[in-house]
Protein backbone atom coordinates (compact mmCIF):
# COMPACT_ATOMS: atom_id res chain seq x y z
CA UNK A 1 0.00 0.00 0.00
CA UNK A 2 1.31 3.44 -0.96
CA UNK A 3 1.92 5.91 1.83
CA UNK A 4 0.64 9.43 1.49
CA UNK A 5 3.01 12.29 2.04
CA UNK A 6 1.50 14.18 4.94
CA UNK A 7 4.12 16.91 4.97
CA UNK A 8 2.41 20.20 4.39
CA UNK A 9 3.64 22.91 2.08
CA UNK A 10 5.19 25.76 4.05
CA UNK A 11 3.76 28.87 2.42
CA UNK A 12 5.86 31.10 4.66
CA UNK A 13 8.79 30.23 2.37
CA UNK A 14 7.09 31.77 -0.66
CA UNK A 15 9.24 34.59 -2.00
CA UNK A 16 7.77 38.07 -1.91
CA UNK A 17 8.33 40.74 -4.51
CA UNK A 18 10.28 43.80 -3.42
CA UNK A 19 8.41 47.05 -2.90
CA UNK A 20 8.57 49.88 -5.41
CA UNK A 21 7.23 53.43 -5.31
CA UNK A 22 5.46 54.66 -8.42
CA UNK A 23 5.29 58.42 -8.88
CA UNK A 24 2.92 60.55 -10.93
CA UNK A 25 4.37 62.98 -13.48
CA UNK A 26 4.02 65.81 -10.93
CA UNK A 27 6.26 63.90 -8.50
CA UNK A 28 3.55 62.84 -6.07
CA UNK A 29 3.46 59.25 -4.88
CA UNK A 30 0.89 57.16 -6.74
CA UNK A 31 1.49 53.92 -4.82
CA UNK A 32 3.97 51.98 -2.69
CA UNK A 33 3.46 48.34 -3.66
CA UNK A 34 4.88 44.88 -4.14
CA UNK A 35 1.74 43.71 -5.97
CA UNK A 36 2.94 42.61 -9.40
CA UNK A 37 -0.56 42.65 -10.91
CA UNK A 38 -1.12 46.24 -9.77
CA UNK A 39 2.31 47.26 -11.07
CA UNK A 40 1.65 45.69 -14.47
CA UNK A 41 -1.85 47.21 -14.61
CA UNK A 42 -0.43 50.69 -14.00
CA UNK A 43 2.16 50.15 -16.75
CA UNK A 44 -0.64 49.01 -19.06
CA UNK A 45 -2.64 52.17 -18.31
CA UNK A 46 0.43 54.28 -19.07
CA UNK A 47 0.79 52.47 -22.40
CA UNK A 48 -2.89 52.73 -23.33
CA UNK A 49 -2.92 56.46 -22.60
CA UNK A 50 0.58 57.05 -23.97
CA UNK A 51 1.43 58.92 -20.76
CA UNK A 52 4.88 60.23 -19.95
CA UNK A 53 6.58 61.42 -16.79
CA UNK A 54 5.87 58.45 -14.53
CA UNK A 55 8.79 57.10 -12.55
CA UNK A 56 9.51 54.13 -10.33
CA UNK A 57 11.78 54.29 -7.30
CA UNK A 58 13.52 51.06 -6.38
CA UNK A 59 16.60 50.58 -4.24
CA UNK A 60 17.21 54.37 -4.22
CA UNK A 61 17.17 54.46 -8.05
CA UNK A 62 14.69 56.54 -10.02
CA UNK A 63 13.62 54.73 -13.20
CA UNK A 64 11.62 56.35 -15.98
CA UNK A 65 8.56 54.56 -17.35
CA UNK A 66 8.25 55.29 -21.06
CA UNK A 67 4.98 55.87 -22.93
CA UNK A 68 4.83 52.14 -23.73
CA UNK A 69 4.74 51.31 -20.01
CA UNK A 70 8.27 49.95 -20.12
CA UNK A 71 10.89 50.65 -17.48
CA UNK A 72 14.08 52.17 -18.84
CA UNK A 73 16.15 49.98 -16.49
CA UNK A 74 15.52 46.68 -14.74
CA UNK A 75 17.84 46.48 -11.71
CA UNK A 76 18.36 43.10 -10.07
CA UNK A 77 15.60 42.31 -7.60
CA UNK A 78 13.04 44.77 -8.96
CA UNK A 79 9.38 43.80 -8.83
CA UNK A 80 8.73 40.84 -11.14
CA UNK A 81 12.15 39.27 -10.59
CA UNK A 82 10.97 36.77 -8.01
CA UNK A 83 7.99 35.73 -10.18
CA UNK A 84 10.34 35.17 -13.10
CA UNK A 85 12.66 33.05 -10.94
CA UNK A 86 9.75 30.86 -9.76
CA UNK A 87 8.38 30.44 -13.29
CA UNK A 88 11.81 29.47 -14.62
CA UNK A 89 12.06 26.77 -11.95
CA UNK A 90 8.56 25.57 -12.74
CA UNK A 91 9.30 25.00 -16.42
LINFEN-V332788 format. One line per field, one symbol per residue. ss: DSSP state (H for helix, E for strand, - for the rest). A space follows every 50 residues. Layout:
ss=???
This chain:
ss=----------HHH------EEEE-----EEEEE--HHHHHHHHHHHHHH- ----EEEE--EEEEE-----E---------HHHHHHHHHH-
